[in-house]
C-alpha cells in the first residue's frame, strides 16, 4: 500500500468519478484507475461501486475513508516537520550547565529563543559543578557552559562574568562594605563550595600567593545552604555571584585580590567538528545575537 493509492482513493471518493479525480490530481485516468484497483486487490475488498455515471464508496470504502484521510494528514505532518527540522525551525537542543548558570545566563536566552522558535525545545542538563567540556566533543550534548577554553575543536560565545562575593550576617563588621580582600579571610570561619567548585578554583591561586589556607567550617554544593548559614552568623560565605539574584549580588561585598575583583568569564561552547543540527545552529545564532559579548570564532556558528 502506498500513500499515492490512498490519495487517489480520497480524491475519487470526493469527486464521485475517476475522470474528475484524475483531472483534479493531474494524473492520467487509466493510471489512477489501475492504482485504485490494485489497492482493492491488496486489501481484498471493493472500495467503489457504480452509481449512475459515476461511482460511490461501498460500505467498506466508507469505513476505510476516514483512516485514509488520517494517514494522509499524518504523512503531511511528518513532511512539514522534516522541512522545519531542515530549516532549523524545529527540533531539540541540549545544553549542559552548572545549575547557577540557568537563572543568570541561560533562562533569559532560552525564553527569547522560544518566542522566536516555538517548535524547538531546549533541554537543560544541570550539574552541581561545572560540566565536563568533553560532553560536547563526544556528542552527548549540543552545547556546554564553562570557563575559557583553548581547545581549537570548540567554538564559543562569552555569556558574561562570574565574580566572587562574600555573604555575612547583618551584624558582621564586613556588612555594607563594597569589597573584602582575600587576605582578610585569614583566620575567619569560611563557608564555601567543594574543592572542584568555581569559587575554590578562583581562590586557590590567591591563597597560595598569600601563603595561607582557609579555615573552612562547612562545604556545600548548595549555595542556598551556604548563604543561610552565613546569615545565621556561622561564618562568612564565599560564593560565586551567579548563585545570587542580581539584586542580592549587589548587596554583598566583592572578594578582591589586590583590589581587583576575582572573576572568570563564563562561556557557552559547541563543537567545530562535523556538522551541527539546524536547530542547534539556530540557537547558536540566537546566542551570538545577544550582543556585547565575545565570540571564539569571529561571530559565525560552525558550518554544518
C-alpha positions as CSV (number, residue, x, y, z in Angstrom):
1,X,0.0,0.0,0.0
2,X,1.3,3.4,-1.0
3,X,0.3,6.9,0.1
4,X,-0.3,7.7,-3.5
5,X,-3.0,5.0,-3.6
6,X,-4.7,6.4,-0.5
7,X,-4.6,9.9,-2.1
8,X,-6.3,8.5,-5.2
9,X,-8.9,6.8,-3.0
10,X,-9.8,10.0,-1.2
11,X,-9.9,12.0,-4.5
12,X,-12.2,9.6,-6.2
13,X,-14.5,9.5,-3.1
14,X,-14.7,13.3,-3.1
15,X,-15.2,13.7,-6.8
16,X,-17.5,10.7,-7.3
17,X,-15.8,10.0,-10.6
18,X,-12.4,8.5,-11.7
19,X,-12.4,11.0,-14.6
20,X,-12.9,14.1,-12.4
21,X,-10.5,12.8,-9.7
22,X,-7.8,12.3,-12.4
23,X,-8.3,15.9,-13.6
24,X,-8.1,17.2,-10.1
25,X,-4.9,15.3,-9.4
26,X,-3.5,16.0,-12.9
27,X,-2.7,12.3,-13.5
28,X,-3.8,10.0,-16.4
29,X,-7.2,8.5,-15.7
30,X,-6.1,4.9,-16.6
31,X,-3.2,5.1,-14.2
32,X,-5.4,6.3,-11.4
33,X,-8.0,3.6,-12.1
34,X,-5.3,0.9,-12.1
35,X,-3.8,2.1,-8.8
36,X,-7.2,2.0,-7.1
37,X,-7.9,-1.5,-8.5
38,X,-4.5,-2.6,-7.2
39,X,-5.4,-1.2,-3.7
40,X,-8.7,-3.1,-3.8
41,X,-6.9,-6.3,-4.7
42,X,-4.3,-5.8,-1.9
43,X,-7.0,-5.1,0.7
44,X,-9.3,-7.8,-0.6
45,X,-12.3,-5.5,-0.6
46,X,-14.3,-3.5,-3.1
47,X,-13.9,0.2,-2.4
48,X,-16.2,1.7,-5.1
49,X,-19.4,0.7,-6.9
50,X,-21.1,2.3,-9.9
51,X,-23.7,5.0,-9.3
52,X,-25.3,6.4,-12.4
53,X,-22.5,8.0,-14.4
54,X,-20.0,8.0,-11.6
55,X,-19.0,5.9,-8.6
56,X,-19.7,5.9,-4.9
57,X,-18.0,4.2,-1.9
58,X,-19.1,0.8,-0.8
59,X,-19.8,0.2,2.9
60,X,-16.2,-1.0,3.4
61,X,-14.9,2.0,1.5
62,X,-16.9,4.4,3.7
63,X,-15.3,2.8,6.8
64,X,-11.8,3.0,5.3
65,X,-12.0,6.6,4.1
66,X,-11.6,8.3,7.5
67,X,-8.5,6.2,8.2
68,X,-7.0,7.0,4.8
69,X,-7.6,10.7,5.5
70,X,-5.9,10.4,8.8
71,X,-2.9,8.6,7.4
72,X,-2.5,11.3,4.6
73,X,-2.7,14.1,7.2
74,X,-0.1,12.4,9.4
75,X,2.2,11.9,6.4
76,X,1.8,15.6,5.6
77,X,2.6,16.5,9.2
78,X,5.8,14.4,9.0
79,X,6.8,16.1,5.8
80,X,6.2,19.5,7.2
81,X,8.1,18.7,10.4
82,X,11.0,17.4,8.4
83,X,11.0,20.6,6.5
84,X,11.1,22.6,9.7
85,X,13.9,20.4,11.1
86,X,15.9,21.0,7.9
87,X,15.5,24.8,8.2
88,X,16.3,24.9,11.9
89,X,12.8,25.8,13.0
90,X,12.1,22.6,14.9
91,X,13.9,20.0,16.9
92,X,15.7,19.6,20.3
93,X,18.8,21.4,21.6
94,X,20.6,20.0,24.6
95,X,22.7,22.3,26.9
96,X,24.8,21.1,29.9
97,X,25.5,23.6,32.6
98,X,26.1,24.2,36.3
99,X,22.7,25.0,37.8
100,X,23.5,28.6,38.8
101,X,24.0,29.4,35.2
102,X,20.3,28.9,34.4
103,X,18.7,31.9,36.1
104,X,21.5,34.4,35.5
105,X,22.5,33.5,31.9
106,X,20.5,30.8,30.2
107,X,16.9,31.3,31.2
108,X,16.6,34.7,29.5
109,X,18.3,33.4,26.4
110,X,16.1,30.3,26.2
111,X,13.0,32.4,26.8
112,X,13.6,34.8,24.0
113,X,14.7,31.9,21.7
114,X,11.5,30.0,22.4
115,X,9.4,33.1,21.5
116,X,11.1,33.1,18.1
117,X,11.3,29.3,17.6
118,X,8.3,27.7,19.4
119,X,8.9,24.3,17.8
120,X,12.4,24.0,19.1
121,X,12.8,22.5,22.6
122,X,15.9,23.4,24.6
123,X,16.6,20.7,27.2
124,X,18.9,21.8,30.0
125,X,21.0,19.2,31.9
126,X,22.0,20.8,35.2
127,X,25.1,19.8,37.3
128,X,26.1,20.9,40.8
129,X,29.5,21.9,39.4
130,X,30.9,22.8,36.1
131,X,30.0,20.1,33.5
132,X,32.7,18.3,31.5
133,X,33.6,20.1,28.3
134,X,34.1,16.7,26.7
135,X,30.4,16.1,26.7
136,X,30.0,18.5,23.7
137,X,33.0,16.9,21.9
138,X,31.6,13.4,22.4
139,X,28.2,14.4,21.1
140,X,26.5,13.8,24.4
141,X,25.1,17.3,24.4
142,X,25.0,20.1,21.8
143,X,26.3,22.9,24.0
144,X,28.0,23.2,27.4
145,X,28.8,26.2,29.7
146,X,32.3,26.5,31.2
147,X,35.3,28.6,31.8
148,X,37.6,29.9,29.0
149,X,39.0,27.0,26.9
150,X,41.9,27.0,24.4
151,X,40.7,23.8,22.6
152,X,40.5,24.5,18.9
153,X,37.8,21.9,18.5
154,X,35.4,24.2,20.2
155,X,33.6,27.4,19.1
156,X,32.0,29.6,21.7
157,X,30.4,32.8,22.9
158,X,31.0,34.6,26.2
159,X,27.8,34.8,28.2
160,X,29.2,37.1,31.0
161,X,31.4,37.2,34.0
162,X,31.2,35.4,37.4
163,X,32.6,37.1,40.4
164,X,33.2,36.0,44.0
165,X,31.0,37.6,46.7
166,X,31.2,37.5,50.5
167,X,27.9,36.9,52.4
168,X,27.7,37.7,56.1
169,X,25.3,38.2,58.9
170,X,23.7,41.6,59.3
171,X,25.9,42.4,62.4
172,X,29.2,41.4,60.8
173,X,31.9,44.1,60.5
174,X,32.0,43.5,56.7
175,X,28.3,44.1,56.2
176,X,27.9,47.1,54.0
177,X,31.4,47.2,52.6
178,X,31.9,47.3,48.9
179,X,34.8,44.7,48.9
180,X,36.8,42.4,51.1
181,X,40.3,41.3,50.3
182,X,41.4,37.7,50.2
183,X,44.0,38.4,52.9
184,X,41.1,39.3,55.3
185,X,39.8,35.8,55.1
186,X,42.8,34.6,57.2
187,X,41.5,33.2,60.5
188,X,37.8,33.7,59.5
189,X,35.4,30.7,59.6
190,X,34.6,30.3,55.9
191,X,31.6,28.6,54.3
192,X,32.2,27.7,50.7
193,X,31.8,25.3,47.8
194,X,33.6,22.0,47.2
195,X,37.2,21.7,46.1
196,X,36.2,21.5,42.4
197,X,33.8,24.5,42.5
198,X,34.4,27.7,40.6
199,X,34.8,29.5,43.9
200,X,37.7,27.4,45.0
201,X,39.3,27.4,41.6
202,X,39.4,31.2,41.7
203,X,40.5,31.3,45.4
204,X,43.3,28.8,45.4
205,X,45.9,30.8,43.4
206,X,45.4,33.9,45.6
207,X,45.7,31.8,48.8
208,X,48.9,30.2,47.6
209,X,50.3,33.6,46.8
210,X,49.3,34.8,50.3
211,X,50.8,31.7,51.9
212,X,47.8,30.7,53.9
213,X,44.8,28.4,53.8
214,X,41.2,28.9,54.6
215,X,39.6,27.9,57.9
216,X,36.7,26.1,56.2
217,X,33.9,25.2,58.7
218,X,31.4,24.0,56.1
219,X,31.5,22.9,52.4
220,X,28.4,22.5,50.3
221,X,27.4,22.3,46.7
222,X,24.2,24.2,47.6
223,X,24.8,27.9,47.7
224,X,21.4,28.5,49.4
225,X,22.7,26.4,52.3
226,X,25.9,28.5,52.5
227,X,24.0,31.8,52.4
228,X,21.6,30.6,55.1
229,X,24.5,29.6,57.4
230,X,26.3,32.8,56.8
231,X,23.2,34.9,57.5
232,X,22.8,33.0,60.8
233,X,26.3,34.1,61.9
234,X,28.0,30.7,61.5
235,X,30.8,32.1,59.3
236,X,31.3,34.1,56.1
237,X,30.2,32.5,52.9
238,X,32.4,32.9,49.8
239,X,30.4,32.0,46.7
240,X,30.2,32.8,43.0
241,X,27.7,35.6,42.5
242,X,25.9,33.7,39.8
243,X,24.4,31.8,42.8
244,X,22.7,35.1,43.8
245,X,20.0,37.1,42.2
246,X,21.1,40.3,40.5
247,X,19.7,42.4,43.4
248,X,21.3,40.2,46.1
249,X,24.7,40.2,44.3
250,X,24.8,44.0,44.5
251,X,24.2,43.8,48.3
252,X,27.3,41.9,49.2
253,X,30.9,42.9,49.1
254,X,33.0,41.6,46.2
255,X,36.0,39.5,47.1
256,X,39.2,41.1,45.7
257,X,42.8,40.4,45.4
258,X,45.0,43.5,45.2
259,X,41.8,45.4,44.8
260,X,40.8,43.6,41.6
261,X,37.5,41.7,41.6
262,X,38.2,38.0,41.4
263,X,36.2,36.9,38.4
264,X,36.1,34.5,35.5
265,X,34.4,34.8,32.1
266,X,31.6,32.2,31.5
267,X,31.4,30.8,28.0
268,X,29.0,28.6,26.2
269,X,30.7,26.2,23.8
270,X,29.7,24.0,20.8
271,X,31.8,21.7,18.6
272,X,33.5,22.9,15.5
273,X,34.0,19.3,14.3
274,X,31.4,17.8,11.9
275,X,28.1,19.4,11.3
276,X,25.7,20.8,13.9
277,X,22.0,20.2,13.5
278,X,19.9,23.0,12.0
279,X,18.1,23.6,15.4
280,X,21.4,23.9,17.2
281,X,22.6,26.3,14.5
282,X,19.5,28.5,15.1
283,X,20.2,28.5,18.9
284,X,23.8,29.4,18.3
285,X,22.9,32.3,16.1
286,X,20.4,33.5,18.7
287,X,23.1,33.3,21.5
288,X,25.6,35.2,19.3
289,X,22.9,37.8,18.6
290,X,22.6,38.8,22.2
291,X,25.4,41.4,21.6
292,X,28.1,43.0,23.8
293,X,29.9,39.6,24.3
294,X,32.8,37.9,22.6
295,X,32.8,35.0,20.1
296,X,35.5,32.5,19.8
297,X,35.3,32.1,16.1
298,X,34.6,35.6,14.7
299,X,30.8,35.6,15.3
300,X,29.8,32.7,13.0
301,X,28.4,29.3,14.0
302,X,30.4,26.3,13.0
303,X,29.4,25.2,9.5
304,X,27.1,22.3,9.3
